[in-house]
């Protein structure tokens, strides 16, 4: 039997000086290749869980395990692009490879990724010369240049206008197929969670799993959001989400 890509057992995280756990007894397993959306109110621990997965923070109790074949092959995309302002698009994408000793084909790989993301004409532009959506695509290329197996995304499209967000949602789905990626995607948007996730984990304000929903919708495109099956999932999760907010 193939081991899960990610597995948590009674995972707890509490920060010093806090009176309650941010994450409180989370247990779940994510299969290889499965893409999961993390949904929940502000403060429920979604970003904390990503930071634990990335190894930025450590659990207070319980365990969080990434399959050894995948460990070290995770990459993180923040809420903001966080580009270095004095480096061009190409130079920003090259940065992770420079920090790890580089690769013989680093420059070619970085340029190919930017081209694949529709930025072939922007390789030598600085962040101030790019729109918000373009900056996020550069950040995505920077996360992908190390060839990760698992991508961790912390509300990367939240600050973008709706049209740009939809384009980047579809771009992420395309990259999943082309690069054989799986991802864990944090979002406040119920519709986005249903659209991007094979599965949605809804966290409550106590840092526990309130709902674990499989999303079986087949091929995804923006027209799917207008269909009854899609909206059945949105309505069910919306009801659970609003119940959590009312009880907070």
Residue, then its C-alpha position, 0 to 999 in steps of 0.5 A: x500500500x502506498x503511504x500517504x504523502x502527508x499524515x498528521x496524528x493528534x497534531x497540536x500547536x500552541x505559541x508561547x504566551x497564548x491561552x489556547x492551541x492554534x491547532x488542537x488535535x488534528x488528524x488527517x492523511x493526504x494521499x499522493x497526488x491529492x490536492x487539498x484546499x484548507x478552508x476556515x475562518x481567520x485565526x483557525x490555524x490554516x497558515x500555521x499548518x502550512x508553516x508546520x508542513x514547511x518546517x518553519x515551525x515545529x509541533x507542540x505535540x502530536x506528529x506531522x509526517x511527510x513521506x520521506x520520498x517527498x520530504x525536502x521537495x516542498x515549496x511555499x507560495x506566500x500571500x504576497x509575492x515577496x519579490x526582491x525589488x532590485x532583482x528582475x523577474x528572471x533574477x527573482x526566480x533564480x534566487x532559490x537555486x543561487x541559495x542552494x548552490x545553483x544548477x547547471x541549467x538554472x537560467x534556462x529552467x527559470x526562463x522556461x518557467x516564466x515563459x510557460x507562465x506567460x511572462x516571456x516578455x517580462x524576464x528583465x522587468x523589475x517588480x515595480x514594472x509588473x501588475x499584481x497578477x504578474x508579480x504573483x506569477x513570478x512568485x509561482x515560478x520561483x516556487x516551482x524552479x526547484x522542481x517541488x513535488x508538493x506546493x504549499x500556497x497561502x491565499x496567493x490569489x486573495x488580493x487580486x481582482x476576480x478576473x486575474x484570480x480566475x486566470x491564476x486558478x486555471x494556471x495552477x490547475x494546468x501546472x498540476x497536470x503538466x508538472x505532476x504537482x500536488x498542492x495544499x491551498x489555503x483560501x477564505x473563498x468557498x468557491x475557490x476551495x471547491x474549484x481547486x481541491x480534490x478535497x476540502x478540509x474545513x477548520x473551526x476557530x478552535x483549530x480542529x477539523x469541522x468537515x472533510x469533504x471530497x470534491x468529485x467534479x472531474x475536469x475543471x474550467x470556469x464554466x463548472x462554477x455555473x453548474x448545479x453539482x459545483x453549487x451543491x458543494x459550495x452551498x453545503x460548505x457555506x452552511x458549515x462555514x457560516x455555522x462556525x462563524x456564528x458559534x465563534 
